[in-house]
């Protein structure tokens, strides 16, 4: 048997095992993405699979594509009438909230573990964002029907906070490499280019995609391909122009998902399935990338970071961002707790490794452990907390307050 056939067989078996792992996790109430991550670790060099995989560059490429697909699926499934009144608080939470979270975690790492300020703040930036895939899959698996504005805040914030986290991560990586005035000036320029450029490309790209869907008379099977081509074009084009591909992709999908065009139902089904495939591949790959034997020395530090993140940084950031918008304390508490970490922090931790920034290995391992802790502790308790806070409503009902 040649190497290519073995690779195909291995890929098929891993995907098949992922489906069964998903079934098992659903029966015991475990977070679904945790099962995929654990399966990747078991298949890795320290597990029974003994697969050696340490290609960070390929992981970054695959991760970028997978996250673009996941964000596009989130955008096209978001209903504008449900979220338009909540864009401002969601946007504040996705930007100011990420910055506050990163700052608190960074301060704790600096004063508690004497990390240099820039390294500590880079760690805070990496673990700050919530994960759209983790939040969406958890709410779907738990069959939670939440109050409208709570569900909308979680949905939009997790889709919009990736660009801010990517910007902060890139900015601190650059400052670590060039800790001078030019580095700080470059960080400011990067912010403007990432956010303004990403928003502009997303709005234009979304309108262009909607125009194509309405004007082209295609075979039914080609509409999903057009959607995938559009998503990758918007993402790749924005990245080449050094704008935020994640922001551009989400906004383009939001426009397309709320327009009327032929093949809309087929496009939605396709991206729903392809987003699941992207999540499985992404988490399997990230699990393969980690060697559990190398994580053991980081456990104490990572648990402390996770405790500060979950119990202090995220609640403080959510409260500061949502109290001005008259959110109730129980809504703030729940939104704070559902700030799940998933693939995004691990993906962001690849950037310092690729750029050769100091402490890249420490950062990657710590981010991985923090994600595992978040999925286990927060993921298993979301449904009971929603019921205890009376934020779950009967299926078919809808409460806007």
Secondary structure in CASP SS format (residue, H / E / C, confidence):
PFRMAT SS
TARGET T0000
AUTHOR 0000-0000-0000
METHOD secondary structure of the structure
MODEL  1
X C 1.00
X C 1.00
X H 1.00
X H 1.00
X H 1.00
X H 1.00
X H 1.00
X H 1.00
X H 1.00
X H 1.00
X H 1.00
X H 1.00
X H 1.00
X H 1.00
X H 1.00
X H 1.00
X H 1.00
X H 1.00
X H 1.00
X H 1.00
X H 1.00
X H 1.00
X H 1.00
X H 1.00
X H 1.00
X H 1.00
X H 1.00
X H 1.00
X C 1.00
X C 1.00
X C 1.00
X H 1.00
X H 1.00
X H 1.00
X H 1.00
X H 1.00
X H 1.00
X H 1.00
X H 1.00
X H 1.00
X H 1.00
X H 1.00
X H 1.00
X E 1.00
X C 1.00
X C 1.00
X C 1.00
X C 1.00
X C 1.00
X C 1.00
X E 1.00
X C 1.00
X C 1.00
X C 1.00
X C 1.00
X H 1.00
X H 1.00
X H 1.00
X H 1.00
X H 1.00
X H 1.00
X H 1.00
X H 1.00
X H 1.00
X H 1.00
X H 1.00
X H 1.00
X H 1.00
X H 1.00
X H 1.00
X H 1.00
X H 1.00
X H 1.00
X H 1.00
X H 1.00
X H 1.00
X C 1.00
X C 1.00
X C 1.00
X H 1.00
X H 1.00
X H 1.00
X H 1.00
X H 1.00
X H 1.00
X H 1.00
X H 1.00
X H 1.00
X H 1.00
X H 1.00
X H 1.00
X H 1.00
X H 1.00
X H 1.00
X H 1.00
X H 1.00
X H 1.00
X H 1.00
X H 1.00
X H 1.00
X H 1.00
X H 1.00
X H 1.00
X H 1.00
X H 1.00
X H 1.00
X H 1.00
X H 1.00
X H 1.00
X H 1.00
X H 1.00
X H 1.00
X H 1.00
X C 1.00
X C 1.00
X C 1.00
X H 1.00
X H 1.00
X H 1.00
X H 1.00
X H 1.00
X H 1.00
X H 1.00
X H 1.00
X H 1.00
X H 1.00
X H 1.00
X H 1.00
X C 1.00
X C 1.00
X C 1.00
X H 1.00
X H 1.00
X H 1.00
X H 1.00
X H 1.00
X H 1.00
X H 1.00
X H 1.00
X H 1.00
X H 1.00
X C 1.00
X C 1.00
X C 1.00
X C 1.00
X E 1.00
X C 1.00
X H 1.00
X H 1.00
X H 1.00
X H 1.00
X H 1.00
X H 1.00
X H 1.00
X H 1.00
X H 1.00
X H 1.00
X H 1.00
X H 1.00
X H 1.00
X H 1.00
X H 1.00
X H 1.00
X H 1.00
X H 1.00
X H 1.00
X H 1.00
X H 1.00
X H 1.00
X H 1.00
X H 1.00
X H 1.00
X H 1.00
X H 1.00
X H 1.00
X H 1.00
X H 1.00
X C 1.00
X C 1.00
X C 1.00
X H 1.00
X H 1.00
X H 1.00
X H 1.00
X H 1.00
X H 1.00
X H 1.00
X H 1.00
X H 1.00
X H 1.00
X H 1.00
X H 1.00
X H 1.00
X H 1.00
X H 1.00
X H 1.00
X H 1.00
X H 1.00
X H 1.00
X H 1.00
X H 1.00
X H 1.00
X H 1.00
X H 1.00
X H 1.00
X H 1.00
X H 1.00
X H 1.00
X H 1.00
X H 1.00
X H 1.00
X H 1.00
X H 1.00
X H 1.00
X H 1.00
X C 1.00
X C 1.00
X C 1.00
X C 1.00
X H 1.00
X H 1.00
X H 1.00
X H 1.00
X H 1.00
X H 1.00
X H 1.00
X H 1.00
X H 1.00
X H 1.00
X H 1.00
X H 1.00
X H 1.00
X H 1.00
X H 1.00
X H 1.00
X H 1.00
X H 1.00
X H 1.00
X H 1.00
X H 1.00
X C 1.00
X C 1.00
X C 1.00
X C 1.00
X H 1.00
X H 1.00
X H 1.00
X H 1.00
X H 1.00
X H 1.00
X H 1.00
X H 1.00
X H 1.00
X H 1.00
X H 1.00
X H 1.00
X H 1.00
X C 1.00
X C 1.00
X C 1.00
X C 1.00
X C 1.00
X C 1.00
X H 1.00
X H 1.00
X H 1.00
X H 1.00
X H 1.00
X H 1.00
X H 1.00
X H 1.00
X H 1.00
X H 1.00
X H 1.00
X H 1.00
X H 1.00
X H 1.00
X H 1.00
X H 1.00
X H 1.00
X H 1.00
X H 1.00
X H 1.00
X H 1.00
X H 1.00
X H 1.00
X H 1.00
X H 1.00
X H 1.00
X C 1.00
X C 1.00
X H 1.00
X H 1.00
X H 1.00
X H 1.00
X H 1.00
X H 1.00
X H 1.00
X H 1.00
X H 1.00
X H 1.00
X H 1.00
X H 1.00
X H 1.00
X H 1.00
X H 1.00
X H 1.00
X H 1.00
X H 1.00
X H 1.00
X H 1.00
X H 1.00
X H 1.00
X H 1.00
X H 1.00
X H 1.00
X H 1.00
X H 1.00
X H 1.00
X H 1.00
X H 1.00
X H 1.00
X H 1.00
X H 1.00
X H 1.00
X C 1.00
X C 1.00
X C 1.00
X H 1.00
X H 1.00
X H 1.00
X H 1.00
X H 1.00
X H 1.00
X H 1.00
X H 1.00
X H 1.00
X C 1.00
X C 1.00
X C 1.00
X C 1.00
X C 1.00
X H 1.00
X H 1.00
X H 1.00
X H 1.00
X H 1.00
X H 1.00
X H 1.00
X H 1.00
X H 1.00
X H 1.00
X H 1.00
X H 1.00
X H 1.00
X C 1.00
X C 1.00
X C 1.00
X C 1.00
X H 1.00
X H 1.00
X H 1.00
X H 1.00
X H 1.00
X H 1.00
X H 1.00
X H 1.00
X H 1.00
X H 1.00
X H 1.00
X H 1.00
X H 1.00
X H 1.00
X H 1.00
X H 1.00
X H 1.00
X H 1.00
X C 1.00
X C 1.00
X C 1.00
X C 1.00
X H 1.00
X H 1.00
X H 1.00
X H 1.00
X H 1.00
X H 1.00
X H 1.00
X C 1.00
X C 1.00
X C 1.00
X E 1.00
X C 1.00
X C 1.00
X C 1.00
X C 1.00
X C 1.00
X C 1.00
X C 1.00
X C 1.00
X C 1.00
END
